[in-house]
Amino acid sequence: MKVYFDNAATTAMDDRVIEAMLPYMKTHFGNPSSVHSHGREVRTAIEKARKKVAELLNASPSEIFFTSGGTEADNTALVSGIESHGITHAITCPLEHHAVLHTLEVLEKKGKIKLSLLDVNEKGEIHLNQVEELLKANPTSLISLMHANNEVGNLNDINAIGELSKAHGAFFHSDTVQTMGHYVHDLKTLAVDAIVAGGHKFHGPKGSGFLFVRKDKKIHPFIHGGAQERNMRGGTENVIGIIGIAKALELAYEDMSGHQAQIEKIKRHFIETLNKELPGVEFNGLSSDMDKSLYTVLNVSLPPSPTNRGMLLFNLDIEGISASGGSACSSGATVGSHVLRALNHNPERDSVRFSFSRFNTLEDVDYAVGKLKDLYLVEA
Ligand SMILES: Cc1ncc(COP(=O)(O)O)c(C=O)c1O
């Protein structure tokens, strides 16, 4: 049996997304910047996709910029946001994805900003009063705090953070890569200045993404070149990616609460059976709290075990179970997770992130728990 539990790294594409993309690989191949009919029909399709994304998020099409994925969208928001608004100080958290952390660290090294890292407790929680104190002390700040953590699933109250940001005239960027397509983002009411998406996290194509930047917080381009994306991102558009991400988002919104209920059932069943069958099992961050964590992620900490130490992902892989130790770039068992390190996770215990999609079943969970029991209880 093969079980795919690494949906926070990437998801399988929905067949309907592939169907929507196919004509743009076969017949509609024109360059959208060309003025002839081959180009114009593709330009029209891109603008239709932009309108669809904007409609779903309750934003204006002029606030949506297609990118090559979440990483580029994060880089654009941070680098250009800081530059365009004369920002000298940034607030973030040690649990952010490297697309955010490394970008801000580079800006700090170059002397462009002073960087403040928030404190986190052993569950990975931050405190908004620390954000407020930092905002009071630093009048031109950017805040970058993710909606949901990709490793332990902790959810941040981005609306509350956004209201704080607004009150202090700051720029608020939130990395929403793990929640886009899984939660409703109503940008008319949600107090964010910039959010991002990567299509492959919600059954769309890899190498597709977008950035939302609020109209009154306009930023300069990050990638210079042609006049594509209304002068905001040079380079011939990834047409099939744009068609695919818009279709994937449309499908996600068609039955979001149905998908959520189905995946929550899977996660709840996983927690319950692990608690029942594997003594000593623990959960990292807030991932076992159904209200405070992303419903697609469960980060499990297993009791110390000499036979599995450092080999757990490998042992699961042999049994046909694909899971991960952290974010995609550090999913090899030997590279430590900066998130678990920040939570002071006991290095004697192996941790594994199981992440779910609507293509998973309860049988997948029973299979994985059965194999974990085989791996851990033989020693007992
Ligand atoms: C929270 C978060 N931000 C950013 C990214 C990067 O997105 P992409 O792979 O689309 O560049 C990821 C992907 O793992 C992520 O989980």
The ligand as a Gaussian input file, in Angstrom:
#p B3LYP/6-31G(d) Opt

LIG

0 1
 C        4.642000      28.583000       4.659000
 C        5.316000      28.468000       3.343000
 N        5.799000      29.559000       2.741000
 C        6.398000      29.513000       1.549000
 C        6.564000      28.319000       0.883000
 C        7.229000      28.304000      -0.462000
 O        6.277000      28.150000      -1.471000
 P        6.706000      27.694000      -2.958000
 O        7.129000      26.262000      -2.849000
 O        5.440000      27.859000      -3.767000
 O        7.778000      28.592000      -3.411000
 C        6.097000      27.137000       1.477000
 C        6.297000      25.821000       0.815000
 O        6.667000      24.852000       1.434000
 C        5.450000      27.216000       2.734000
 O        4.979000      26.118000       3.337000

